[in-house]
Amino acid sequence: MKEIKNLDKNYIQNIYIKIGQNVKRIRKEKKVSQLSLAHAIGHKSVTVISCCEICHKNYHFNIEHLAKIAYVLEVDITEFFKDI
């Protein structure tokens, strides 16, 4: 078993960034705007989607966001974890 203290300090941040990139890619492939997606998952503005897609101010998608986004975009949730 590995020691957690040896974990690269950017490891988790890089995962959040990649998930955001994957959400953005899939959203664009489906031709869905940030605002439409935000409304579809129960938010009133694009802030959650826009900030999480680029990991702005360390905002990132949580598992509930990803489950809802996968549902409304009709993709398997594992698609957001590609290339990690």
Contacts in CASP RR format, 6 or more apart in sequence:
PFRMAT RR
TARGET T0000
AUTHOR 0000-0000-0000
METHOD contacts of the structure
MODEL  1
MKEIKNLDKNYIQNIYIKIGQNVKRIRKEKKVSQLSLAHAIGHKSVTVIS
CCEICHKNYHFNIEHLAKIAYVLEVDITEFFKDI
13 55 0 8 1.000
13 58 0 8 1.000
15 84 0 8 1.000
16 55 0 8 1.000
16 58 0 8 1.000
16 60 0 8 1.000
16 61 0 8 1.000
17 55 0 8 1.000
18 81 0 8 1.000
18 83 0 8 1.000
18 84 0 8 1.000
19 60 0 8 1.000
19 61 0 8 1.000
19 66 0 8 1.000
19 80 0 8 1.000
19 81 0 8 1.000
19 84 0 8 1.000
20 52 0 8 1.000
20 53 0 8 1.000
20 54 0 8 1.000
20 55 0 8 1.000
20 60 0 8 1.000
20 61 0 8 1.000
20 80 0 8 1.000
21 53 0 8 1.000
22 79 0 8 1.000
22 80 0 8 1.000
22 81 0 8 1.000
22 82 0 8 1.000
22 83 0 8 1.000
23 49 0 8 1.000
23 52 0 8 1.000
23 53 0 8 1.000
23 61 0 8 1.000
23 66 0 8 1.000
23 69 0 8 1.000
23 80 0 8 1.000
24 53 0 8 1.000
24 54 0 8 1.000
26 73 0 8 1.000
26 75 0 8 1.000
26 79 0 8 1.000
26 80 0 8 1.000
27 34 0 8 1.000
27 37 0 8 1.000
27 49 0 8 1.000
27 53 0 8 1.000
27 69 0 8 1.000
27 73 0 8 1.000
30 73 0 8 1.000
30 74 0 8 1.000
32 40 0 8 1.000
32 73 0 8 1.000
34 46 0 8 1.000
34 49 0 8 1.000
34 50 0 8 1.000
34 53 0 8 1.000
35 45 0 8 1.000
35 46 0 8 1.000
35 49 0 8 1.000
37 49 0 8 1.000
37 69 0 8 1.000
37 72 0 8 1.000
37 73 0 8 1.000
38 44 0 8 1.000
38 45 0 8 1.000
38 46 0 8 1.000
38 47 0 8 1.000
38 48 0 8 1.000
38 49 0 8 1.000
40 68 0 8 1.000
40 72 0 8 1.000
41 48 0 8 1.000
41 65 0 8 1.000
41 68 0 8 1.000
41 69 0 8 1.000
41 72 0 8 1.000
42 68 0 8 1.000
43 49 0 8 1.000
48 59 0 8 1.000
48 65 0 8 1.000
50 56 0 8 1.000
51 57 0 8 1.000
51 59 0 8 1.000
52 59 0 8 1.000
52 60 0 8 1.000
52 61 0 8 1.000
52 65 0 8 1.000
61 69 0 8 1.000
61 80 0 8 1.000
66 77 0 8 1.000
66 80 0 8 1.000
67 77 0 8 1.000
69 80 0 8 1.000
70 76 0 8 1.000
70 77 0 8 1.000
70 79 0 8 1.000
70 80 0 8 1.000
END
